[in-house]
Amino acid sequence: MEPTLEQLKYPIGKWTWPETVSDTEIREGIAVIADFPHQMIEAIQGLSAEQLDTQYRPDGWTIRQLVHHLADSHMNAYIRFKWALTEDNPIIKPYDQTEWAELMDSKGDPAISILILTGIHKRWVDIMENMSASDWDKKLRHPDHPLQLTLRLLVRQYHWHCRHHLQHILDCRKRNNF
């Protein structure tokens, strides 16, 4: 049976903000973020240029664009963590991820974004592994969301984000037999 568009969009389910995030869930998030660059290397290994330019779903991004999107998104996440750790409830700058995915740098070699992910994730994990218990409750505000965000919530969101896009690539490879 063919997957529905909803299943193609959200292979691990839609993101919803949790009411609470436990210390165990924080550790799980850090572990996923730490291992993610290696998983991405494996996920795109051996793909040809044509395969990298395959959309993971109808009207969706290509695998190439997904890899570049992940570097863009996770650079922003890393900087948001640093803002929250060094400023009092900063307002974070949103960006148009769809427009970013159309820029020329999202059409280039995904190995560049894998290098970015590897470096950013190493630094991000180093910060997270050295945060105090109270650091996880540091706040930040997104101008497009009414929810008061904390680093505790963000680590959970990026835990989901890593798994969400990795599954897009794995499912695309499986459906297309490559």
Secondary structure, 3 states (H helix, E strand, C coil): CCCCHHHHHCCCCCCCCCCCCCHHHHHHHHHHHHHHHHHHHHHHCCCCHHHHCCECCCCCCEHHHHHHHHHHHHHHHHHHHHHHHHCCCCECCCCCHHHHHHCHHHHCCHHHHHHHHHHHHHHHHHHHHCCCCHHHHCEEECCCCCCCEEHHHHHHHHHHHHHHHHHHHHHHHHHHCC
